[in-house]
Structures are given as structure tokens and as C-alpha cells.
Amino acid sequence: AEGQSADTGIVLEWARTLGLLNDPADSSSLAESVPDSGGVFFVPAFSGLQAPFNDDRAVTAMFGMTPVTTKAHIVRAMLESLAFRFKSLYETALTETKIPLSHVRVDGGVARNDFLVQMMSDTVDQVIERSQNSDMSCLGAAFLAGLAKGVWSSKE
């Protein structure tokens, strides 16, 4: 089973364009610099909400900011929202397939974010494996295209 969250990378890039981060790679240490999100909640919906919610009219939102909210709280809330998005996809895969998942792998740029991957693991109580290649979906599509066109004769 594969679950995809289309806005994951966009969230951290948007944080960078707002000046919350110099580099998306900084988000992990910034999030860890505060004990919690300080009551800030972020809804990542730049492309609407995908499965299982399927609401293409949903919009990105942020709630709970106060005068003591810092950029660390906001960035942590953004990363937490991505972990909870993952949890929704994970639970949907379990419900729809009715098959327990033996392992979970993540890829993409945010898979290198220690805070996010640990929180994802904590929310579903499962070890998360990081793919050696950060864009496994693209690599898989390329391999399938190569097989279909005869570039390779087998999956091996």
C-alpha cells in the first residue's frame, strides 16, 4: 500500500519563504528547541485535504497563536501536522486493506527530518524506515517504465 501527502514539501518550503527557516533542513532542530507547539495548530491543505478526507476546497490554516508564540512553535506545529497527516494515511491503509503493515518506509526530502520521522513513528507506534533514495516513487516509476520499454528484462 502506498500513501502520499502532496503538500509535505510545500509546507516547509512555504515556511522558508515566510522567513521562518533559512533552510528546510533547519526545521528539525528548531522544532526540538521548544517542548511543544505552544498551542499552535497548523492544517496543511495547500492542495485541499487528500485521502481520507478528500476535500479539495479545504485551505491551509493556523490556529492558537498568542503574543508569546515563536517561530519555533509555528515550525513545530507544521511538522506535527505532517506527522498527524501521516497517521491518517496509515490508519486509512490499515482500514482499507485489512492487512497489518509489517513495516513502513518514507522517502522524499522531509524523510531526512529526524524530528518528523520520530514523531511519525511515535504516532503509529511503529519503526519507520528511511529509503536510501530520497525519491523512491520517482525511481519506482522509472524502473516500471524501463521494464515496459524493454530497457530491463526483469525486476532483478
LONURO-617496 format. One line per field, with one value per residue: x, y, z of N, C-alpha, C, O in turn; residue number from 1. Coordinates in Angstrom, 2 decimals, m for minus. Layout:
N
nX <- c(X; ...)
nY <- c(Y; ...)
nZ <- c(Z; ...)
caX <- c(X; ...)
caY <- c(Y; ...)
caZ <- c(Z; ...)
cX <- c(X; ...)
cY <- c(Y; ...)
cZ <- c(Z; ...)
oX <- c(X; ...)
oY <- c(Y; ...)
oZ <- c(Z; ...)
k <- c(NUM; ...)
This chain:
156
nX <- c(0.86; 0.45; 0.74; 0.25; 1.18; 0.60; 1.29; 3.49; 6.30; 5.87; 4.90; 7.15; 8.75; 7.18; 7.29; 9.94; 9.88; 8.41; 10.22; 10.58; 12.38; 15.77; 16.61; 14.93; 16.01; 16.73; 14.50; 14.04; 15.80; 14.94; 12.26; 12.70; 13.68; 11.76; 9.41; 6.86; 4.18; 3.15; 0.42; m0.24; m1.73; m1.55; m2.91; m2.25; m3.08; m2.64; m3.23; m5.84; m7.49; m6.30; m6.90; m7.80; m9.83; m10.52; m11.24; m11.30; m11.71; m10.78; m8.62; m5.33; m4.55; m3.88; m3.94; m4.33; m2.28; m0.50; 0.63; 3.08; 3.93; 6.41; 8.65; 9.66; 7.61; 5.66; 6.89; 7.26; 4.54; 3.85; 5.42; 4.37; 1.79; 2.25; 3.07; 0.72; m0.87; 0.34; m0.33; m3.10; m3.14; m1.84; m3.62; m5.82; m4.83; m4.58; m7.27; m8.56; m7.17; m7.18; m5.04; m2.33; 0.38; 3.66; 5.98; 7.08; 8.04; 9.59; 10.04; 11.43; 12.26; 11.61; 11.87; 14.34; 14.21; 14.73; 13.15; 10.51; 10.26; 10.62; 8.40; 6.34; 6.75; 6.23; 3.48; 2.17; 3.20; 5.28; 8.25; 9.91; 11.24; 13.78; 14.08; 16.86; 17.20; 16.06; 13.82; 11.93; 9.45; 9.57; 11.78; 10.80; 8.73; 10.30; 11.76; 9.64; 8.77; 11.07; 11.09; 8.72; 9.39; 11.43; 14.02; 15.10; 15.07; 13.97; 12.72; 14.84)
nY <- c(m1.19; 2.24; 5.49; 8.92; 12.24; 15.15; 17.80; 17.92; 18.65; 21.21; 22.59; 23.02; 24.46; 26.72; 27.72; 28.49; 30.54; 32.40; 33.24; 31.84; 29.82; 29.32; 27.28; 24.34; 22.09; 22.97; 22.79; 20.62; 20.87; 23.35; 22.84; 21.06; 22.76; 23.77; 22.71; 21.95; 22.75; 25.06; 25.44; 26.04; 25.17; 23.68; 23.37; 21.55; 22.24; 23.07; 22.04; 21.33; 18.85; 15.65; 12.07; 10.52; 12.37; 13.94; 16.60; 19.00; 21.68; 22.55; 24.64; 25.81; 26.44; 28.16; 28.04; 29.24; 30.97; 33.18; 36.15; 35.21; 33.27; 31.73; 31.50; 28.97; 27.53; 27.66; 26.35; 23.85; 23.14; 22.94; 20.73; 18.79; 18.67; 17.41; 14.92; 14.01; 13.96; 11.89; 9.84; 9.68; 8.71; 6.27; 4.91; 4.79; 3.10; 0.73; 0.26; 0.08; m1.96; m4.02; m5.41; m5.96; m3.71; m4.58; m3.16; 0.24; 2.60; 5.68; 8.36; 11.06; 14.55; 15.45; 13.15; 13.07; 14.51; 14.39; 14.95; 14.93; 12.31; 10.75; 11.57; 10.69; 7.94; 7.64; 8.32; 6.19; 4.03; 2.43; 1.28; 3.40; 3.21; 4.72; 5.39; 4.59; 6.04; 9.25; 9.83; 7.62; 7.03; 8.24; 6.88; 4.26; 4.52; 5.09; 2.68; 0.89; 1.94; 1.47; m1.33; m1.82; m0.81; m2.43; m1.89; m3.16; m6.66; m7.98; m7.66; m7.89)
nZ <- c(0.00; m0.70; 0.50; 0.01; 0.67; m0.66; m0.04; 1.65; 1.25; 0.32; 2.54; 4.24; 2.48; 2.13; 4.73; 4.70; 2.76; 4.14; 5.94; 8.25; 8.36; 7.35; 5.84; 4.91; 6.15; 8.63; 10.19; 11.92; 14.18; 15.07; 15.77; 17.86; 19.75; 21.38; 23.91; 23.10; 20.80; 21.78; 21.80; 19.20; 16.15; 12.98; 9.77; 7.03; 3.94; 1.27; m1.20; m0.87; 1.18; 1.07; 0.72; 3.79; 3.75; 1.53; 0.52; m1.60; m1.38; 1.00; 2.94; 3.80; 7.20; 10.30; 13.79; 17.18; 17.92; 20.05; 21.83; 22.81; 21.08; 19.16; 16.29; 16.43; 17.70; 15.71; 13.53; 14.70; 15.04; 12.35; 11.52; 13.25; 12.21; 9.79; 10.66; 11.86; 9.61; 8.24; 10.04; 9.61; 6.96; 7.34; 9.10; 7.40; 5.38; 6.86; 7.54; 5.02; 3.65; 5.45; 6.34; 8.44; 8.65; 8.00; 7.91; 7.55; 5.17; 4.39; 2.10; 0.16; 0.61; 3.24; 4.68; 5.69; 7.96; 11.24; 13.57; 12.54; 11.40; 13.69; 15.19; 13.53; 13.75; 16.47; 16.57; 15.37; 16.58; 15.49; 13.87; 11.63; 8.48; 6.57; 3.18; 1.08; m1.23; m1.79; m3.33; m3.92; m5.12; m7.64; m8.65; m8.68; m10.58; m12.82; m13.04; m13.62; m16.07; m17.57; m17.52; m18.95; m21.46; m22.26; m21.45; m19.27; m18.60; m16.47; m13.05; m11.32)
caX <- c(0.00; 1.21; 0.00; 1.02; 0.72; 1.14; 1.74; 4.52; 7.44; 5.40; 4.75; 8.44; 9.21; 6.40; 7.89; 11.18; 9.56; 7.92; 11.33; 10.61; 13.55; 16.71; 16.70; 14.02; 16.76; 16.81; 13.22; 14.10; 16.41; 14.08; 11.12; 13.17; 14.11; 10.64; 8.86; 5.61; 3.83; 2.62; m0.99; m0.41; m2.13; m1.41; m3.62; m1.57; m4.07; m2.40; m3.91; m7.01; m7.16; m6.39; m7.46; m9.16; m10.80; m10.95; m11.93; m10.44; m11.98; m10.11; m7.49; m4.35; m4.93; m3.09; m4.74; m3.76; m1.14; m0.62; 1.80; 4.33; 4.23; 7.66; 8.73; 9.88; 6.29; 4.97; 7.55; 6.91; 3.15; 3.85; 5.93; 3.39; 0.66; 2.66; 3.06; m0.68; m1.32; 0.84; m1.14; m4.37; m2.89; m1.50; m4.85; m6.64; m4.28; m4.96; m8.72; m8.97; m6.58; m7.41; m3.79; m1.39; 1.59; 4.83; 6.98; 6.74; 9.19; 9.31; 11.05; 11.25; 13.16; 11.30; 12.24; 15.63; 13.93; 14.70; 12.00; 9.29; 10.21; 10.40; 7.01; 5.53; 6.91; 5.53; 2.02; 1.61; 3.90; 5.95; 9.53; 9.84; 12.49; 14.01; 14.61; 18.20; 17.00; 15.04; 12.65; 11.65; 8.29; 10.07; 12.65; 9.93; 8.08; 11.33; 12.02; 8.50; 8.82; 12.16; 10.64; 7.70; 10.03; 12.46; 15.35; 15.47; 14.25; 13.33; 12.81; 16.18)
caY <- c(0.00; 3.48; 6.70; 10.10; 13.53; 16.02; 19.11; 17.80; 19.50; 22.59; 23.20; 23.52; 25.50; 27.90; 28.25; 29.18; 31.80; 33.34; 33.64; 31.05; 28.95; 29.63; 26.06; 23.35; 21.15; 23.55; 22.67; 19.62; 21.45; 24.44; 22.21; 20.46; 23.80; 24.07; 21.43; 21.65; 23.78; 26.23; 25.60; 26.37; 24.06; 24.00; 22.45; 21.62; 21.94; 23.92; 21.39; 20.71; 17.70; 14.41; 10.92; 10.02; 13.46; 14.25; 17.89; 19.87; 23.08; 22.87; 25.56; 25.81; 27.31; 28.10; 28.47; 29.15; 31.85; 34.19; 37.04; 34.52; 32.29; 31.98; 30.76; 27.56; 26.93; 27.54; 25.28; 22.58; 22.84; 22.50; 19.35; 17.92; 18.47; 16.42; 13.61; 13.60; 13.64; 10.54; 8.92; 9.49; 7.83; 4.97; 4.29; 4.50; 1.90; m0.42; 0.06; m0.32; m3.23; m5.01; m6.17; m5.21; m3.31; m5.14; m2.10; 1.50; 3.33; 7.04; 8.95; 12.49; 15.40; 15.54; 11.90; 13.32; 15.32; 13.48; 15.23; 14.49; 10.85; 10.20; 11.82; 9.77; 6.63; 7.67; 8.39; 4.89; 3.02; 1.51; 1.75; 3.97; 3.05; 5.75; 4.83; 5.07; 7.06; 10.15; 9.92; 6.26; 6.97; 8.56; 5.79; 3.12; 4.80; 4.94; 1.26; 0.28; 2.39; 0.73; m2.71; m1.81; m0.50; m3.40; m1.48; m4.29; m7.83; m8.47; m6.76; m8.03)
caZ <- c(0.00; m0.72; 0.83; m0.38; 1.13; m1.69; 0.45; 2.66; 0.94; 0.15; 3.86; 4.70; 1.55; 2.46; 5.97; 4.29; 2.07; 5.15; 6.79; 9.48; 8.23; 6.27; 5.06; 5.49; 6.98; 9.97; 10.88; 12.98; 15.39; 15.54; 16.44; 19.11; 20.69; 22.28; 24.40; 22.40; 19.81; 22.45; 21.48; 17.78; 15.29; 11.56; 8.87; 5.74; 2.89; 0.10; m2.33; m0.27; 2.02; 0.32; 1.43; 3.63; 3.89; 0.16; 0.46; m2.41; m1.06; 2.27; 2.79; 4.86; 8.31; 11.52; 14.93; 18.51; 18.16; 21.10; 21.80; 23.15; 20.05; 18.44; 15.03; 16.78; 17.93; 14.42; 12.76; 15.34; 14.68; 10.95; 11.47; 13.90; 11.29; 8.79; 11.33; 12.01; 8.25; 8.02; 10.85; 8.90; 5.81; 7.89; 9.58; 6.23; 4.75; 7.68; 7.44; 3.67; 3.23; 6.49; 6.47; 9.27; 7.93; 8.66; 8.01; 6.89; 4.62; 3.95; 1.22; m0.05; 1.36; 4.66; 5.34; 6.34; 9.14; 12.39; 14.43; 11.86; 11.27; 15.03; 15.58; 12.74; 14.38; 17.76; 16.42; 14.96; 17.37; 14.57; 13.36; 10.28; 7.73; 5.55; 1.93; 0.75; m2.25; m1.23; m4.20; m4.34; m6.02; m8.99; m9.07; m9.00; m11.87; m13.86; m13.20; m14.31; m17.46; m18.20; m17.75; m20.01; m22.74; m22.56; m21.01; m18.43; m18.89; m15.24; m11.90; m10.73)
cX <- c(0.89; 0.28; 0.87; 0.36; 1.37; 1.74; 2.92; 5.70; 7.06; 5.31; 6.08; 9.01; 8.47; 6.94; 9.17; 10.87; 9.01; 9.04; 11.38; 11.84; 14.47; 16.78; 15.75; 14.73; 16.88; 15.56; 13.27; 14.66; 15.57; 12.87; 11.52; 13.58; 13.00; 10.00; 7.57; 5.31; 3.24; 1.16; m1.28; m0.76; m2.08; m2.14; m2.99; m2.52; m3.87; m3.06; m5.21; m6.56; m7.37; m6.99; m6.98; m10.23; m11.38; m11.81; m11.03; m10.70; m11.34; m8.90; m6.56; m4.76; m3.97; m3.91; m3.89; m2.57; m1.47; 0.59; 3.12; 4.70; 5.51; 7.66; 9.01; 8.55; 5.57; 5.57; 7.25; 5.48; 3.06; 4.32; 4.97; 2.21; 0.99; 2.67; 1.62; m1.32; m0.90; m0.01; m2.48; m4.21; m2.61; m2.77; m5.79; m6.15; m4.65; m6.43; m9.11; m8.39; m6.88; m6.21; m2.85; m0.11; 2.81; 5.95; 6.51; 8.03; 8.73; 10.41; 10.71; 12.15; 12.88; 11.62; 13.60; 15.46; 13.75; 13.48; 10.72; 9.20; 10.00; 8.95; 6.06; 5.56; 6.13; 4.01; 1.40; 2.28; 4.53; 7.27; 9.33; 11.21; 12.59; 14.62; 16.00; 18.14; 15.86; 13.79; 12.32; 10.45; 8.72; 10.94; 11.82; 9.23; 9.07; 11.64; 10.88; 8.46; 9.92; 11.80; 9.65; 8.32; 11.18; 13.87; 15.95; 14.56; 13.55; 13.46; 14.19; 17.17)
cY <- c(1.22; 4.62; 7.89; 11.34; 14.58; 17.32; 19.06; 18.73; 20.97; 23.30; 23.80; 24.58; 26.80; 28.55; 29.00; 30.51; 32.85; 33.84; 32.89; 30.15; 29.52; 28.47; 25.05; 22.33; 21.66; 23.28; 21.68; 20.22; 22.59; 23.89; 21.62; 21.50; 24.24; 22.75; 21.00; 22.81; 25.03; 26.50; 25.98; 25.09; 24.53; 22.95; 22.58; 21.24; 22.84; 23.36; 20.75; 19.60; 16.44; 13.31; 10.90; 11.11; 13.90; 15.51; 18.86; 21.35; 23.51; 23.77; 25.43; 26.81; 27.12; 28.71; 28.49; 30.04; 32.89; 35.11; 36.36; 33.42; 32.70; 31.21; 29.28; 26.85; 26.69; 26.41; 23.92; 22.18; 22.35; 21.05; 18.37; 17.65; 17.43; 15.02; 13.11; 13.28; 12.21; 9.52; 8.65; 8.54; 6.40; 4.23; 3.96; 3.24; 0.66; m0.76; m0.49; m1.66; m4.37; m5.95; m5.36; m4.90; m3.82; m4.12; m0.89; 2.15; 4.72; 7.48; 10.42; 13.28; 15.44; 14.24; 12.04; 14.14; 14.40; 13.69; 14.67; 12.96; 10.20; 10.40; 10.91; 8.37; 6.57; 7.64; 7.06; 3.72; 1.95; 2.13; 2.26; 3.82; 4.16; 5.08; 5.41; 6.17; 7.95; 10.28; 8.55; 6.17; 7.24; 7.43; 4.56; 3.31; 4.64; 3.47; 0.57; 0.68; 1.64; m0.71; m2.78; m1.59; m1.43; m2.96; m2.57; m5.45; m8.40; m7.44; m6.80; m7.14)
cZ <- c(0.00; m0.36; 0.51; 0.19; 0.24; m1.16; 1.40; 2.40; 0.82; 1.50; 4.32; 3.77; 1.82; 3.74; 5.65; 3.63; 3.03; 6.05; 8.11; 9.52; 7.16; 5.29; 5.70; 6.39; 8.42; 10.80; 12.04; 14.27; 15.94; 16.30; 17.79; 20.15; 21.64; 22.71; 23.70; 21.45; 20.46; 22.13; 20.03; 17.03; 13.84; 10.75; 7.49; 4.60; 1.68; m1.15; m1.88; 0.66; 1.19; 1.20; 2.87; 3.65; 2.55; 0.07; m0.29; m2.18; 0.26; 2.00; 4.00; 5.93; 9.46; 12.64; 16.19; 18.79; 19.22; 21.02; 22.15; 22.15; 19.33; 17.12; 15.31; 17.03; 16.61; 13.60; 13.38; 15.00; 13.24; 10.84; 12.12; 12.96; 10.23; 9.40; 11.50; 10.66; 7.90; 8.78; 10.18; 7.72; 6.29; 8.34; 8.43; 5.52; 5.54; 7.53; 6.08; 3.24; 4.19; 6.66; 7.37; 8.47; 8.69; 8.81; 7.20; 6.42; 4.21; 3.01; 1.02; 0.87; 2.85; 5.40; 6.04; 7.63; 10.35; 13.28; 13.82; 11.81; 12.64; 15.47; 14.80; 13.37; 15.68; 17.60; 16.03; 15.68; 16.48; 14.12; 11.93; 9.64; 6.70; 4.33; 1.68; m0.31; m1.78; m2.10; m4.78; m5.28; m7.45; m9.52; m9.46; m10.33; m13.02; m14.11; m13.95; m15.78; m18.21; m18.47; m18.91; m21.39; m23.10; m22.20; m20.12; m18.74; m17.67; m14.14; m11.25; m11.45)
oX <- c(1.95; m0.85; 2.08; m0.86; 2.56; 2.63; 3.32; 6.06; 7.84; 5.61; 6.12; 9.69; 9.06; 7.04; 9.46; 11.53; 9.12; 8.84; 12.14; 12.30; 14.02; 16.98; 15.75; 14.11; 17.09; 15.57; 12.59; 14.06; 15.50; 12.51; 10.75; 13.80; 13.25; 10.04; 7.23; 6.10; 2.87; 0.70; m2.43; m0.14; m2.52; m2.01; m3.16; m2.74; m4.85; m3.41; m5.64; m5.36; m8.46; m7.52; m5.82; m11.42; m12.57; m12.94; m10.13; m9.99; m11.35; m8.26; m6.97; m5.26; m3.33; m4.51; m2.86; m1.92; m2.59; 1.49; 4.19; 5.68; 5.68; 6.78; 8.63; 8.38; 4.95; 4.84; 7.01; 5.22; 2.28; 3.71; 4.76; 1.69; 0.13; 2.32; 1.34; m2.20; m1.67; m0.37; m2.95; m5.05; m3.10; m2.97; m6.49; m6.96; m5.00; m6.80; m9.91; m9.06; m6.84; m6.35; m2.61; 0.39; 2.98; 6.76; 5.67; 9.00; 7.61; 11.56; 9.79; 12.74; 13.82; 11.63; 13.95; 16.44; 12.74; 12.85; 9.94; 8.16; 9.27; 8.35; 5.07; 4.53; 5.45; 3.32; 0.23; 1.96; 4.35; 7.39; 8.65; 12.21; 11.61; 15.56; 16.28; 18.94; 14.80; 12.78; 12.41; 10.43; 8.28; 10.84; 12.11; 9.13; 8.72; 11.78; 11.14; 8.17; 9.72; 12.16; 9.74; 7.83; 11.83; 14.83; 17.14; 13.40; 12.64; 14.21; 14.64; 18.35)
oY <- c(1.24; 4.70; 7.87; 11.47; 14.87; 17.88; 20.11; 19.52; 21.85; 24.49; 24.95; 25.50; 27.88; 29.78; 30.03; 31.51; 34.04; 34.77; 33.27; 29.76; 30.12; 28.65; 24.91; 21.76; 20.87; 23.51; 21.90; 20.08; 22.77; 24.41; 21.68; 21.16; 24.99; 21.77; 19.82; 23.73; 25.97; 27.64; 26.22; 24.05; 25.64; 21.76; 23.60; 20.06; 23.34; 24.11; 19.74; 19.43; 16.18; 13.58; 11.25; 10.81; 14.19; 15.48; 19.48; 22.20; 24.69; 23.66; 24.99; 27.90; 26.08; 29.77; 27.83; 29.88; 33.41; 34.87; 36.88; 32.71; 33.85; 30.38; 28.43; 25.70; 25.64; 25.60; 22.96; 21.01; 21.45; 20.24; 17.27; 16.54; 16.65; 14.05; 11.93; 12.43; 11.43; 8.47; 7.52; 7.67; 5.44; 3.06; 2.94; 2.41; m0.37; m1.93; m1.43; m2.41; m5.54; m7.11; m4.19; m5.74; m3.52; m4.21; m0.99; 2.24; 4.90; 7.04; 10.94; 12.73; 15.46; 14.22; 11.22; 14.43; 13.71; 12.73; 14.01; 12.39; 9.21; 9.50; 10.42; 7.72; 5.58; 7.01; 6.82; 2.57; 0.75; 3.35; 1.62; 4.25; 4.51; 4.30; 6.56; 7.10; 7.44; 10.80; 8.35; 5.31; 6.55; 7.05; 3.91; 2.37; 4.10; 3.06; m0.25; m0.14; 1.23; m1.27; m3.67; m2.13; m1.26; m3.61; m2.88; m5.25; m9.22; m6.47; m5.80; m7.12)
oZ <- c(0.62; m0.85; 0.71; 0.20; 0.38; m1.79; 1.91; 3.27; 1.18; 1.58; 4.74; 4.22; 1.74; 3.82; 6.26; 3.92; 2.78; 6.84; 9.00; 10.60; 6.19; 4.09; 6.92; 7.29; 9.34; 12.01; 13.05; 15.33; 17.16; 17.35; 18.75; 21.31; 22.59; 21.96; 23.71; 21.33; 19.75; 22.18; 19.67; 17.24; 13.52; 11.03; 6.82; 4.33; 1.12; m2.06; m2.44; 0.89; 0.68; 2.28; 3.14; 3.58; 2.44; m0.40; 0.28; m2.73; 0.60; 0.96; 5.07; 5.63; 9.60; 12.47; 16.25; 19.82; 19.28; 20.22; 21.81; 22.35; 18.95; 16.87; 14.50; 16.62; 16.41; 13.03; 12.66; 14.70; 12.94; 10.15; 11.63; 12.92; 9.82; 8.73; 11.29; 10.57; 7.35; 8.25; 10.18; 7.52; 5.69; 7.99; 8.48; 5.11; 4.95; 7.42; 5.99; 2.54; 3.81; 7.06; 7.09; 7.72; 9.87; 9.73; 6.31; 7.18; 3.72; 3.10; 1.65; 1.80; 3.65; 6.64; 6.88; 8.31; 10.46; 13.70; 14.50; 12.14; 12.75; 16.06; 15.36; 13.51; 15.97; 18.39; 16.33; 15.42; 16.68; 14.01; 11.13; 10.20; 6.04; 4.44; 2.01; m0.28; m1.39; m1.62; m5.99; m6.16; m8.37; m10.69; m10.46; m11.12; m14.07; m15.26; m14.84; m16.64; m19.36; m19.51; m19.75; m22.38; m24.12; m22.61; m20.21; m19.09; m17.80; m14.25; m10.69; m11.09)
k <- c(1; 2; 3; 4; 5; 6; 7; 8; 9; 10; 11; 12; 13; 14; 15; 16; 17; 18; 19; 20; 21; 22; 23; 24; 25; 26; 27; 28; 29; 30; 31; 32; 33; 34; 35; 36; 37; 38; 39; 40; 41; 42; 43; 44; 45; 46; 47; 48; 49; 50; 51; 52; 53; 54; 55; 56; 57; 58; 59; 60; 61; 62; 63; 64; 65; 66; 67; 68; 69; 70; 71; 72; 73; 74; 75; 76; 77; 78; 79; 80; 81; 82; 83; 84; 85; 86; 87; 88; 89; 90; 91; 92; 93; 94; 95; 96; 97; 98; 99; 100; 101; 102; 103; 104; 105; 106; 107; 108; 109; 110; 111; 112; 113; 114; 115; 116; 117; 118; 119; 120; 121; 122; 123; 124; 125; 126; 127; 128; 129; 130; 131; 132; 133; 134; 135; 136; 137; 138; 139; 140; 141; 142; 143; 144; 145; 146; 147; 148; 149; 150; 151; 152; 153; 154; 155; 156)
